[in-house]
Structure formats: C-alpha cells, structure tokens
C-alpha cells in the first residue's frame, strides 16, 4: 500500500485509540470494581426497596449516567426524600446524587363548589 494512503488510516487508528482510553479513564476505581450504569441503577432500586419499602417508592424513578444517579418523582414526606438520597449516595458505583424528588403536598385542594 502507498504511504500516502496509510497516513489517514494510521491517524484514524490513533484517534480512535485515544478516544477509547480517555473514556475508560473517567473513574478512580480499578476496572474490576467499576459498575455499569445499569448495575448501579439496579442496586439503588433494590436497596431503596429493601430499606424504605416498595410502597413508599412507587413514584420514584432512578436513572444513572456515568455513575451520577438522578432520583425523580414523589414521596410522602421530607424524611423519605432525605433517606432516599442518603441510601443512594452510600452505594458503590455512585459518584454523585441529583435528588429531584418532590414531597407530595399535604394541603387539601380547595373545594370549588
């Protein structure tokens, strides 16, 4: 093959390798201790269900991106909201918690009759 044709191929390979290495280095944990986002989400949901109770969490959604867990939805009170965040933050693989959970309003709705 001609050297001129090889340069773009070699350049592309170097760029692809550098990209893969940079993405793989986004954590301080060794590879055997890193958890995928799906695994983190599953562990968070299981731990919350066992520690708080599934009925308290029916309206809570959990998503994980690069170890950052985002909690959203509604819970009955501020105590449950705080517990959800504390439990989530304590789990392996969780880098940070974005607690977007809302506390359900206990104010009765106005009667319009």
PyMOL CGO cylinders between C-alpha atoms (Angstrom):
from pymol import cmd
from pymol.cgo import CYLINDER

trace = [
    CYLINDER, 0.00, 0.00, 0.00, 1.14, 3.56, -0.69, 0.3, 1, 1, 1, 1, 1, 1,
    CYLINDER, 1.14, 3.56, -0.69, 2.48, 5.52, 2.30, 0.3, 1, 1, 1, 1, 1, 1,
    CYLINDER, 2.48, 5.52, 2.30, 0.17, 8.43, 1.50, 0.3, 1, 1, 1, 1, 1, 1,
    CYLINDER, 0.17, 8.43, 1.50, -2.86, 6.16, 1.77, 0.3, 1, 1, 1, 1, 1, 1,
    CYLINDER, -2.86, 6.16, 1.77, -1.67, 4.74, 5.08, 0.3, 1, 1, 1, 1, 1, 1,
    CYLINDER, -1.67, 4.74, 5.08, -1.35, 8.09, 6.88, 0.3, 1, 1, 1, 1, 1, 1,
    CYLINDER, -1.35, 8.09, 6.88, -5.09, 8.77, 7.20, 0.3, 1, 1, 1, 1, 1, 1,
    CYLINDER, -5.09, 8.77, 7.20, -5.69, 5.18, 8.35, 0.3, 1, 1, 1, 1, 1, 1,
    CYLINDER, -5.69, 5.18, 8.35, -2.95, 5.37, 10.97, 0.3, 1, 1, 1, 1, 1, 1,
    CYLINDER, -2.95, 5.37, 10.97, -4.20, 8.77, 12.12, 0.3, 1, 1, 1, 1, 1, 1,
    CYLINDER, -4.20, 8.77, 12.12, -7.74, 7.41, 12.48, 0.3, 1, 1, 1, 1, 1, 1,
    CYLINDER, -7.74, 7.41, 12.48, -6.50, 4.43, 14.49, 0.3, 1, 1, 1, 1, 1, 1,
    CYLINDER, -6.50, 4.43, 14.49, -4.52, 6.69, 16.83, 0.3, 1, 1, 1, 1, 1, 1,
    CYLINDER, -4.52, 6.69, 16.83, -7.52, 8.97, 17.33, 0.3, 1, 1, 1, 1, 1, 1,
    CYLINDER, -7.52, 8.97, 17.33, -9.85, 6.02, 17.98, 0.3, 1, 1, 1, 1, 1, 1,
    CYLINDER, -9.85, 6.02, 17.98, -7.42, 4.51, 20.49, 0.3, 1, 1, 1, 1, 1, 1,
    CYLINDER, -7.42, 4.51, 20.49, -7.01, 7.82, 22.32, 0.3, 1, 1, 1, 1, 1, 1,
    CYLINDER, -7.01, 7.82, 22.32, -10.79, 8.25, 22.49, 0.3, 1, 1, 1, 1, 1, 1,
    CYLINDER, -10.79, 8.25, 22.49, -11.33, 4.78, 23.95, 0.3, 1, 1, 1, 1, 1, 1,
    CYLINDER, -11.33, 4.78, 23.95, -8.56, 5.27, 26.51, 0.3, 1, 1, 1, 1, 1, 1,
    CYLINDER, -8.56, 5.27, 26.51, -9.90, 8.68, 27.56, 0.3, 1, 1, 1, 1, 1, 1,
    CYLINDER, -9.90, 8.68, 27.56, -13.42, 7.30, 28.07, 0.3, 1, 1, 1, 1, 1, 1,
    CYLINDER, -13.42, 7.30, 28.07, -12.10, 4.38, 30.08, 0.3, 1, 1, 1, 1, 1, 1,
    CYLINDER, -12.10, 4.38, 30.08, -10.27, 6.72, 32.46, 0.3, 1, 1, 1, 1, 1, 1,
    CYLINDER, -10.27, 6.72, 32.46, -13.26, 8.59, 33.84, 0.3, 1, 1, 1, 1, 1, 1,
    CYLINDER, -13.26, 8.59, 33.84, -13.12, 6.98, 37.28, 0.3, 1, 1, 1, 1, 1, 1,
    CYLINDER, -13.12, 6.98, 37.28, -10.65, 6.48, 40.07, 0.3, 1, 1, 1, 1, 1, 1,
    CYLINDER, -10.65, 6.48, 40.07, -11.76, 2.90, 40.77, 0.3, 1, 1, 1, 1, 1, 1,
    CYLINDER, -11.76, 2.90, 40.77, -9.92, -0.05, 39.25, 0.3, 1, 1, 1, 1, 1, 1,
    CYLINDER, -9.92, -0.05, 39.25, -11.71, -1.76, 36.33, 0.3, 1, 1, 1, 1, 1, 1,
    CYLINDER, -11.71, -1.76, 36.33, -12.73, -4.80, 38.39, 0.3, 1, 1, 1, 1, 1, 1,
    CYLINDER, -12.73, -4.80, 38.39, -14.62, -2.52, 40.85, 0.3, 1, 1, 1, 1, 1, 1,
    CYLINDER, -14.62, -2.52, 40.85, -16.36, -0.34, 38.30, 0.3, 1, 1, 1, 1, 1, 1,
    CYLINDER, -16.36, -0.34, 38.30, -20.07, -0.92, 37.84, 0.3, 1, 1, 1, 1, 1, 1,
    CYLINDER, -20.07, -0.92, 37.84, -22.08, -0.21, 34.74, 0.3, 1, 1, 1, 1, 1, 1,
    CYLINDER, -22.08, -0.21, 34.74, -24.80, 2.40, 34.97, 0.3, 1, 1, 1, 1, 1, 1,
    CYLINDER, -24.80, 2.40, 34.97, -27.45, -0.32, 34.62, 0.3, 1, 1, 1, 1, 1, 1,
    CYLINDER, -27.45, -0.32, 34.62, -25.93, -2.24, 37.54, 0.3, 1, 1, 1, 1, 1, 1,
    CYLINDER, -25.93, -2.24, 37.54, -25.84, 0.91, 39.69, 0.3, 1, 1, 1, 1, 1, 1,
    CYLINDER, -25.84, 0.91, 39.69, -29.49, 1.65, 38.90, 0.3, 1, 1, 1, 1, 1, 1,
    CYLINDER, -29.49, 1.65, 38.90, -30.48, -1.92, 39.78, 0.3, 1, 1, 1, 1, 1, 1,
    CYLINDER, -30.48, -1.92, 39.78, -28.56, -1.81, 43.07, 0.3, 1, 1, 1, 1, 1, 1,
    CYLINDER, -28.56, -1.81, 43.07, -30.09, 1.55, 44.01, 0.3, 1, 1, 1, 1, 1, 1,
    CYLINDER, -30.09, 1.55, 44.01, -33.64, 0.35, 43.31, 0.3, 1, 1, 1, 1, 1, 1,
    CYLINDER, -33.64, 0.35, 43.31, -33.11, -2.88, 45.25, 0.3, 1, 1, 1, 1, 1, 1,
    CYLINDER, -33.11, -2.88, 45.25, -31.57, -1.15, 48.25, 0.3, 1, 1, 1, 1, 1, 1,
    CYLINDER, -31.57, -1.15, 48.25, -34.26, 1.52, 48.38, 0.3, 1, 1, 1, 1, 1, 1,
    CYLINDER, -34.26, 1.52, 48.38, -37.00, -1.11, 48.15, 0.3, 1, 1, 1, 1, 1, 1,
    CYLINDER, -37.00, -1.11, 48.15, -35.48, -3.16, 50.97, 0.3, 1, 1, 1, 1, 1, 1,
    CYLINDER, -35.48, -3.16, 50.97, -34.62, -0.25, 53.28, 0.3, 1, 1, 1, 1, 1, 1,
    CYLINDER, -34.62, -0.25, 53.28, -37.59, 2.07, 52.73, 0.3, 1, 1, 1, 1, 1, 1,
    CYLINDER, -37.59, 2.07, 52.73, -40.22, -0.25, 51.31, 0.3, 1, 1, 1, 1, 1, 1,
    CYLINDER, -40.22, -0.25, 51.31, -41.55, -0.58, 47.79, 0.3, 1, 1, 1, 1, 1, 1,
    CYLINDER, -41.55, -0.58, 47.79, -44.89, 1.09, 48.62, 0.3, 1, 1, 1, 1, 1, 1,
    CYLINDER, -44.89, 1.09, 48.62, -43.07, 4.31, 49.58, 0.3, 1, 1, 1, 1, 1, 1,
    CYLINDER, -43.07, 4.31, 49.58, -41.20, 4.34, 46.28, 0.3, 1, 1, 1, 1, 1, 1,
    CYLINDER, -41.20, 4.34, 46.28, -43.87, 3.61, 43.69, 0.3, 1, 1, 1, 1, 1, 1,
    CYLINDER, -43.87, 3.61, 43.69, -43.49, 7.12, 42.23, 0.3, 1, 1, 1, 1, 1, 1,
    CYLINDER, -43.49, 7.12, 42.23, -39.67, 7.32, 42.35, 0.3, 1, 1, 1, 1, 1, 1,
    CYLINDER, -39.67, 7.32, 42.35, -37.59, 6.93, 39.20, 0.3, 1, 1, 1, 1, 1, 1,
    CYLINDER, -37.59, 6.93, 39.20, -33.87, 6.14, 39.23, 0.3, 1, 1, 1, 1, 1, 1,
    CYLINDER, -33.87, 6.14, 39.23, -31.51, 6.80, 36.31, 0.3, 1, 1, 1, 1, 1, 1,
    CYLINDER, -31.51, 6.80, 36.31, -27.73, 6.58, 36.19, 0.3, 1, 1, 1, 1, 1, 1,
    CYLINDER, -27.73, 6.58, 36.19, -25.29, 8.19, 33.77, 0.3, 1, 1, 1, 1, 1, 1,
    CYLINDER, -25.29, 8.19, 33.77, -21.53, 7.79, 34.33, 0.3, 1, 1, 1, 1, 1, 1,
    CYLINDER, -21.53, 7.79, 34.33, -22.18, 6.92, 37.97, 0.3, 1, 1, 1, 1, 1, 1,
    CYLINDER, -22.18, 6.92, 37.97, -24.32, 10.03, 38.58, 0.3, 1, 1, 1, 1, 1, 1,
    CYLINDER, -24.32, 10.03, 38.58, -27.68, 8.87, 39.92, 0.3, 1, 1, 1, 1, 1, 1,
    CYLINDER, -27.68, 8.87, 39.92, -30.70, 11.07, 39.32, 0.3, 1, 1, 1, 1, 1, 1,
    CYLINDER, -30.70, 11.07, 39.32, -33.73, 10.49, 41.53, 0.3, 1, 1, 1, 1, 1, 1,
    CYLINDER, -33.73, 10.49, 41.53, -37.09, 11.93, 40.47, 0.3, 1, 1, 1, 1, 1, 1,
    CYLINDER, -37.09, 11.93, 40.47, -40.74, 11.52, 41.32, 0.3, 1, 1, 1, 1, 1, 1,
    CYLINDER, -40.74, 11.52, 41.32, -42.72, 11.98, 44.52, 0.3, 1, 1, 1, 1, 1, 1,
    CYLINDER, -42.72, 11.98, 44.52, -42.54, 10.71, 48.09, 0.3, 1, 1, 1, 1, 1, 1,
    CYLINDER, -42.54, 10.71, 48.09, -44.82, 11.18, 51.08, 0.3, 1, 1, 1, 1, 1, 1,
    CYLINDER, -44.82, 11.18, 51.08, -42.58, 13.41, 53.21, 0.3, 1, 1, 1, 1, 1, 1,
    CYLINDER, -42.58, 13.41, 53.21, -39.21, 15.14, 53.59, 0.3, 1, 1, 1, 1, 1, 1,
    CYLINDER, -39.21, 15.14, 53.59, -37.86, 12.29, 55.77, 0.3, 1, 1, 1, 1, 1, 1,
    CYLINDER, -37.86, 12.29, 55.77, -38.34, 9.75, 52.97, 0.3, 1, 1, 1, 1, 1, 1,
    CYLINDER, -38.34, 9.75, 52.97, -36.77, 12.14, 50.45, 0.3, 1, 1, 1, 1, 1, 1,
    CYLINDER, -36.77, 12.14, 50.45, -33.68, 12.50, 52.64, 0.3, 1, 1, 1, 1, 1, 1,
    CYLINDER, -33.68, 12.50, 52.64, -33.43, 8.74, 53.28, 0.3, 1, 1, 1, 1, 1, 1,
    CYLINDER, -33.43, 8.74, 53.28, -33.63, 8.04, 49.54, 0.3, 1, 1, 1, 1, 1, 1,
    CYLINDER, -33.63, 8.04, 49.54, -30.69, 10.36, 48.91, 0.3, 1, 1, 1, 1, 1, 1,
    CYLINDER, -30.69, 10.36, 48.91, -28.59, 9.09, 51.83, 0.3, 1, 1, 1, 1, 1, 1,
    CYLINDER, -28.59, 9.09, 51.83, -29.06, 5.43, 50.92, 0.3, 1, 1, 1, 1, 1, 1,
    CYLINDER, -29.06, 5.43, 50.92, -28.32, 6.08, 47.25, 0.3, 1, 1, 1, 1, 1, 1,
    CYLINDER, -28.32, 6.08, 47.25, -25.13, 8.04, 48.00, 0.3, 1, 1, 1, 1, 1, 1,
    CYLINDER, -25.13, 8.04, 48.00, -23.81, 5.20, 50.18, 0.3, 1, 1, 1, 1, 1, 1,
    CYLINDER, -23.81, 5.20, 50.18, -23.84, 2.58, 47.43, 0.3, 1, 1, 1, 1, 1, 1,
    CYLINDER, -23.84, 2.58, 47.43, -20.75, 1.50, 45.48, 0.3, 1, 1, 1, 1, 1, 1,
    CYLINDER, -20.75, 1.50, 45.48, -20.52, 2.93, 41.98, 0.3, 1, 1, 1, 1, 1, 1,
    CYLINDER, -20.52, 2.93, 41.98, -22.50, 6.08, 42.85, 0.3, 1, 1, 1, 1, 1, 1,
    CYLINDER, -22.50, 6.08, 42.85, -20.38, 9.13, 42.05, 0.3, 1, 1, 1, 1, 1, 1,
    CYLINDER, -20.38, 9.13, 42.05, -23.00, 11.78, 42.87, 0.3, 1, 1, 1, 1, 1, 1,
    CYLINDER, -23.00, 11.78, 42.87, -26.74, 12.00, 43.56, 0.3, 1, 1, 1, 1, 1, 1,
    CYLINDER, -26.74, 12.00, 43.56, -29.09, 14.51, 41.95, 0.3, 1, 1, 1, 1, 1, 1,
    CYLINDER, -29.09, 14.51, 41.95, -32.13, 14.39, 44.20, 0.3, 1, 1, 1, 1, 1, 1,
    CYLINDER, -32.13, 14.39, 44.20, -35.03, 15.80, 42.19, 0.3, 1, 1, 1, 1, 1, 1,
    CYLINDER, -35.03, 15.80, 42.19, -37.62, 14.00, 44.30, 0.3, 1, 1, 1, 1, 1, 1,
    CYLINDER, -37.62, 14.00, 44.30, -40.61, 16.14, 45.29, 0.3, 1, 1, 1, 1, 1, 1,
    CYLINDER, -40.61, 16.14, 45.29, -42.56, 15.86, 48.54, 0.3, 1, 1, 1, 1, 1, 1,
    CYLINDER, -42.56, 15.86, 48.54, -46.28, 15.35, 47.97, 0.3, 1, 1, 1, 1, 1, 1,
    CYLINDER, -46.28, 15.35, 47.97, -48.37, 18.27, 49.05, 0.3, 1, 1, 1, 1, 1, 1,
    CYLINDER, -48.37, 18.27, 49.05, -50.50, 17.58, 52.12, 0.3, 1, 1, 1, 1, 1, 1,
    CYLINDER, -50.50, 17.58, 52.12, -52.60, 20.70, 51.63, 0.3, 1, 1, 1, 1, 1, 1,
    CYLINDER, -52.60, 20.70, 51.63, -56.18, 19.75, 50.81, 0.3, 1, 1, 1, 1, 1, 1,
    CYLINDER, -56.18, 19.75, 50.81, -57.36, 21.04, 47.47, 0.3, 1, 1, 1, 1, 1, 1,
    CYLINDER, -57.36, 21.04, 47.47, -59.82, 23.92, 47.53, 0.3, 1, 1, 1, 1, 1, 1,
    CYLINDER, -59.82, 23.92, 47.53, -63.44, 22.97, 47.04, 0.3, 1, 1, 1, 1, 1, 1,
    CYLINDER, -63.44, 22.97, 47.04, -64.79, 24.79, 44.01, 0.3, 1, 1, 1, 1, 1, 1,
    CYLINDER, -64.79, 24.79, 44.01, -68.49, 24.05, 44.61, 0.3, 1, 1, 1, 1, 1, 1,
]
cmd.load_cgo(trace, "trace")
